[in-house]
Amino acid sequence: QVRLLESGGGLVQAGGSLRLSCVASGTIFSIYAVGWYRQAPGKQRELVATLTAGGSTNYADSMKGRFTISRDNAKKMVYLQMNNLKPEDTAVYYCKILTIWGQGTQVTVSS
C-alpha cells in the first residue's frame, strides 16, 4: 500500500522560506513522477510543481523562480523549497504519486 507523509509546514513571514518534505512508502518510488499541490481555503486544489522520473520539472506560473521541487530516490523523498513566500501562498500543501495523496501540511504566510 502506497503512503505519503508530508512535513515542514508552518508559519512564516512574507519574504521568508520553508522547505517541505514528503516521504513515500510501499512503492517503487524512482520510476514515478511526483508532484506538489496546494489548496487554499475556499479554493480548488491547484498544481504547484511536478517532477518526472527523468528529472523534468513543471511549475505553476506564480511559483516559477520562487519554488523548487526535487527528489531523493534513495530516501524516497520529495522536497519543495519555497522562497520569497507571499501571503497568497497560504494553503495546505499536498504531495502526490500516481493517484495517491498525502494528508497535507499547512503553510501560513503572514504579511
Contacts in CASP RR format, 6 or more apart in sequence:
PFRMAT RR
TARGET T0000
AUTHOR 0000-0000-0000
METHOD contacts of the structure
MODEL  1
QVRLLESGGGLVQAGGSLRLSCVASGTIFSIYAVGWYRQAPGKQRELVAT
LTAGGSTNYADSMKGRFTISRDNAKKMVYLQMNNLKPEDTAVYYCKILTI
WGQGTQVTVSS
1 26 0 8 1.000
2 24 0 8 1.000
2 25 0 8 1.000
2 26 0 8 1.000
2 27 0 8 1.000
2 97 0 8 1.000
2 98 0 8 1.000
2 100 0 8 1.000
3 24 0 8 1.000
3 25 0 8 1.000
3 26 0 8 1.000
3 100 0 8 1.000
3 102 0 8 1.000
4 22 0 8 1.000
4 23 0 8 1.000
4 24 0 8 1.000
4 25 0 8 1.000
4 95 0 8 1.000
4 96 0 8 1.000
4 97 0 8 1.000
4 100 0 8 1.000
4 101 0 8 1.000
4 102 0 8 1.000
4 103 0 8 1.000
5 22 0 8 1.000
5 23 0 8 1.000
5 25 0 8 1.000
5 102 0 8 1.000
5 103 0 8 1.000
6 20 0 8 1.000
6 21 0 8 1.000
6 22 0 8 1.000
6 93 0 8 1.000
6 94 0 8 1.000
6 95 0 8 1.000
6 102 0 8 1.000
6 103 0 8 1.000
6 104 0 8 1.000
6 105 0 8 1.000
7 20 0 8 1.000
7 21 0 8 1.000
7 22 0 8 1.000
7 23 0 8 1.000
7 105 0 8 1.000
8 18 0 8 1.000
8 19 0 8 1.000
8 20 0 8 1.000
8 21 0 8 1.000
8 105 0 8 1.000
9 18 0 8 1.000
9 20 0 8 1.000
9 93 0 8 1.000
9 105 0 8 1.000
9 106 0 8 1.000
9 107 0 8 1.000
10 18 0 8 1.000
10 105 0 8 1.000
10 106 0 8 1.000
10 107 0 8 1.000
10 108 0 8 1.000
11 108 0 8 1.000
11 109 0 8 1.000
11 110 0 8 1.000
12 18 0 8 1.000
12 85 0 8 1.000
12 107 0 8 1.000
12 108 0 8 1.000
12 109 0 8 1.000
12 110 0 8 1.000
13 109 0 8 1.000
13 110 0 8 1.000
14 85 0 8 1.000
14 86 0 8 1.000
14 87 0 8 1.000
14 109 0 8 1.000
14 110 0 8 1.000
14 111 0 8 1.000
15 83 0 8 1.000
15 84 0 8 1.000
15 85 0 8 1.000
15 86 0 8 1.000
15 109 0 8 1.000
16 83 0 8 1.000
16 84 0 8 1.000
16 85 0 8 1.000
16 109 0 8 1.000
17 81 0 8 1.000
17 82 0 8 1.000
17 83 0 8 1.000
17 84 0 8 1.000
17 85 0 8 1.000
18 82 0 8 1.000
18 85 0 8 1.000
18 107 0 8 1.000
19 79 0 8 1.000
19 80 0 8 1.000
19 81 0 8 1.000
19 82 0 8 1.000
20 36 0 8 1.000
20 79 0 8 1.000
20 80 0 8 1.000
20 82 0 8 1.000
20 93 0 8 1.000
20 95 0 8 1.000
20 105 0 8 1.000
20 107 0 8 1.000
21 77 0 8 1.000
21 78 0 8 1.000
21 79 0 8 1.000
22 34 0 8 1.000
22 36 0 8 1.000
22 77 0 8 1.000
22 78 0 8 1.000
22 79 0 8 1.000
22 80 0 8 1.000
22 95 0 8 1.000
22 102 0 8 1.000
23 75 0 8 1.000
23 76 0 8 1.000
23 77 0 8 1.000
24 34 0 8 1.000
24 76 0 8 1.000
24 77 0 8 1.000
24 78 0 8 1.000
24 97 0 8 1.000
25 76 0 8 1.000
27 76 0 8 1.000
27 97 0 8 1.000
27 98 0 8 1.000
27 100 0 8 1.000
29 73 0 8 1.000
29 76 0 8 1.000
29 97 0 8 1.000
30 53 0 8 1.000
30 73 0 8 1.000
31 53 0 8 1.000
32 53 0 8 1.000
32 97 0 8 1.000
32 98 0 8 1.000
33 50 0 8 1.000
33 51 0 8 1.000
33 52 0 8 1.000
33 53 0 8 1.000
33 97 0 8 1.000
34 50 0 8 1.000
34 51 0 8 1.000
34 69 0 8 1.000
34 71 0 8 1.000
34 78 0 8 1.000
34 95 0 8 1.000
34 96 0 8 1.000
34 97 0 8 1.000
35 47 0 8 1.000
35 48 0 8 1.000
35 49 0 8 1.000
35 50 0 8 1.000
35 51 0 8 1.000
35 69 0 8 1.000
35 78 0 8 1.000
35 95 0 8 1.000
35 96 0 8 1.000
35 97 0 8 1.000
36 48 0 8 1.000
36 49 0 8 1.000
36 50 0 8 1.000
36 69 0 8 1.000
36 78 0 8 1.000
36 80 0 8 1.000
36 93 0 8 1.000
36 94 0 8 1.000
36 95 0 8 1.000
36 96 0 8 1.000
37 45 0 8 1.000
37 46 0 8 1.000
37 47 0 8 1.000
37 48 0 8 1.000
37 93 0 8 1.000
37 94 0 8 1.000
37 95 0 8 1.000
37 96 0 8 1.000
38 45 0 8 1.000
38 46 0 8 1.000
38 48 0 8 1.000
38 89 0 8 1.000
38 91 0 8 1.000
38 92 0 8 1.000
38 93 0 8 1.000
38 94 0 8 1.000
38 107 0 8 1.000
39 45 0 8 1.000
39 46 0 8 1.000
39 91 0 8 1.000
39 92 0 8 1.000
39 94 0 8 1.000
40 88 0 8 1.000
40 90 0 8 1.000
40 91 0 8 1.000
40 92 0 8 1.000
41 91 0 8 1.000
43 91 0 8 1.000
45 94 0 8 1.000
46 60 0 8 1.000
47 58 0 8 1.000
47 60 0 8 1.000
48 59 0 8 1.000
48 60 0 8 1.000
48 63 0 8 1.000
48 67 0 8 1.000
48 69 0 8 1.000
48 80 0 8 1.000
48 93 0 8 1.000
49 57 0 8 1.000
49 58 0 8 1.000
49 59 0 8 1.000
49 60 0 8 1.000
49 63 0 8 1.000
49 67 0 8 1.000
49 68 0 8 1.000
49 69 0 8 1.000
49 80 0 8 1.000
50 57 0 8 1.000
50 58 0 8 1.000
50 69 0 8 1.000
51 57 0 8 1.000
51 69 0 8 1.000
51 70 0 8 1.000
51 71 0 8 1.000
51 78 0 8 1.000
57 69 0 8 1.000
59 65 0 8 1.000
59 67 0 8 1.000
59 69 0 8 1.000
62 88 0 8 1.000
66 82 0 8 1.000
66 83 0 8 1.000
66 84 0 8 1.000
66 85 0 8 1.000
67 80 0 8 1.000
67 81 0 8 1.000
67 82 0 8 1.000
67 83 0 8 1.000
68 80 0 8 1.000
68 81 0 8 1.000
68 83 0 8 1.000
69 78 0 8 1.000
69 79 0 8 1.000
69 80 0 8 1.000
69 81 0 8 1.000
70 78 0 8 1.000
70 79 0 8 1.000
70 81 0 8 1.000
71 77 0 8 1.000
71 78 0 8 1.000
71 79 0 8 1.000
72 79 0 8 1.000
78 95 0 8 1.000
80 93 0 8 1.000
80 95 0 8 1.000
82 89 0 8 1.000
82 107 0 8 1.000
85 107 0 8 1.000
85 109 0 8 1.000
86 109 0 8 1.000
87 109 0 8 1.000
87 110 0 8 1.000
87 111 0 8 1.000
88 109 0 8 1.000
89 107 0 8 1.000
89 109 0 8 1.000
90 107 0 8 1.000
90 108 0 8 1.000
90 109 0 8 1.000
91 106 0 8 1.000
91 107 0 8 1.000
92 104 0 8 1.000
92 105 0 8 1.000
92 106 0 8 1.000
92 107 0 8 1.000
93 104 0 8 1.000
93 105 0 8 1.000
93 106 0 8 1.000
93 107 0 8 1.000
94 101 0 8 1.000
94 102 0 8 1.000
94 103 0 8 1.000
94 104 0 8 1.000
95 101 0 8 1.000
95 102 0 8 1.000
95 104 0 8 1.000
96 102 0 8 1.000
END
